[in-house]
Amino acid sequence: MWNFIPGVVEPPPKKPKTNEEKLEVQRKYEKDKRDQTVLDSWVKEFNWVDYNSTQIHMTCRICVKYFAEGRVDEDEGHSYVTGV
């Protein structure tokens, strides 16, 4: 890409992060991450979504229906059926 833009020089490659740097990034993420919540608008907009507030997970109504009818292999472990 840099060959096609006159006067622009390709930036130097990033140096790989050490394990300690990767751990520090993960620690910062865990410390600063936002609380994730389900928005009511999602359930209204995506009518195939079921949200279980007591188990705190979402499932796909269509996936659950097809699973119950035996159209989905039970051994595969589908998060859309069991909840994410």
C-alpha positions in Angstrom: 0.0 0.0 0.0 2.8 2.4 0.8 4.1 2.1 -2.8 0.9 3.8 -4.0 1.0 6.9 -1.8 3.7 9.4 -2.8 5.9 10.7 0.0 4.6 8.2 2.6 7.0 5.9 4.3 5.9 2.5 5.7 6.1 2.7 9.5 8.5 0.3 11.3 6.9 -3.0 12.4 5.7 -3.2 16.0 7.9 -5.1 18.4 6.3 -8.2 19.8 5.0 -7.8 23.4 6.6 -9.8 26.2 4.5 -12.1 28.4 4.7 -9.5 31.1 3.4 -6.8 28.8 0.6 -9.0 27.7 -0.3 -9.7 31.4 -0.3 -6.0 32.1 -2.7 -5.3 29.3 -5.0 -8.1 30.6 -4.8 -6.7 34.2 -5.7 -3.2 32.9 -8.6 -4.6 31.0 -9.9 -6.5 34.0 -9.6 -3.5 36.2 -11.2 -1.0 33.8 -13.7 -3.1 31.9 -17.3 -1.9 31.7 -20.2 -3.9 33.2 -22.0 -5.7 30.4 -25.7 -5.6 30.5 -28.5 -6.7 28.1 -30.5 -3.8 26.7 -34.3 -4.1 26.5 -34.0 -2.7 23.0 -32.1 -5.8 21.9 -34.9 -8.2 22.9 -37.4 -6.0 21.1 -35.3 -5.6 18.0 -34.1 -9.2 17.8 -37.3 -11.1 18.5 -35.5 -14.4 18.2 -33.5 -13.6 21.4 -34.6 -14.9 24.8 -33.0 -13.3 27.9 -33.1 -15.2 31.2 -32.3 -12.6 33.9 -32.0 -15.2 36.7 -29.4 -17.3 34.9 -28.1 -14.2 33.2 -27.8 -15.6 29.7 -29.3 -15.2 26.2 -30.5 -17.9 23.9 -31.7 -18.1 20.3 -35.4 -19.2 20.2 -35.0 -20.7 16.8 -31.9 -22.7 17.8 -33.7 -24.0 21.0 -36.7 -25.0 18.9 -34.5 -26.9 16.3 -32.5 -28.5 19.1 -35.7 -29.7 20.8 -36.9 -31.2 17.4 -33.6 -33.2 17.1 -32.3 -31.2 14.1 -29.1 -30.2 16.0 -26.5 -32.7 17.1 -26.5 -32.8 20.9 -22.8 -33.6 21.1 -21.6 -30.4 19.5 -22.5 -28.1 22.5 -24.2 -25.1 21.0 -23.9 -21.8 23.0 -27.0 -20.4 21.2 -29.0 -23.3 22.8 -27.5 -23.4 26.2 -27.0 -19.6 26.6 -24.2 -17.1 26.3 
